[in-house]
Amino acid sequence: MHLTHRLVLLIILAVTISLSACSGYPELPASSPDNPLTTKHEDYLYHIGPGDVLRIFVWRNPEVSVEVKVRPDGMVSTPLVEDLVVSEKTSTEVARELEEALSVFIKEPIVTVSVDKFEGPYKEQVRVIGQAAEPQALSYSEDMTLLDVMILVGGLTEFADGNNAVLARVEGGKQKQYTVRLEDLIQDGDLDANIDILPGDIIIIPESWF
């Protein structure tokens, strides 16, 4: 198992063990463009990850314009360019590197790179574990909120203690925990419980004791 994967699993395990029936952790402010306390990534740029599908267009050179899938090692191979590292980079950065590599064969190449299928770097994925209908790792999207996440995982199970769920987040190199009120958000439509999600967030949904 990859070292990064092991580290994430250990963090999840440590957080899960530390949870009690009533978390007692502070809450984050509701998602709002007018709220200065929200922690959204205003300058967020998507970074390519293994599993992403890239559409590479080289102007006036259709023979080297291709669609490729990023390999597990974070690299792609294209006509004339082999084993280019693309993981953790933006599409613009990859385009400029391809232009430099292709300039050996093509005079002043103009390259555009777009992402057709999104997986994202492992460390930026949002993970939902516990009593979600479909626990899973999700690709982070700009402006993603807690409600978006819960829709993607199919909501809560009948055994979930949604209002004692916990969000684990790394801030300043340290892990912090916050209470999230999933039942209030999903069942009562309380938008004050809808918070901004950041890359790498982990949401742990405990089972109800009753």
ABEGO torsion letter per residue (X at the ends): XBAAAAAAAAAAAAAAAABBABAGBBBBBBBBAABAABABBAABBBBBBBGBBBBBBBBGBAAABBBBBBBAAGBBBBBGBBGBBABGBBAAAAAAAAAAAAAAABBGBBBBBBBABBAEBAAABBBBBEBBABBBBBBBBBGBBAAAAAAAAGEBBAABBAAABBBBBBBGGBBBBBBBBAAAAAAAGBAAABBBBBBGBBBBBBBBAX
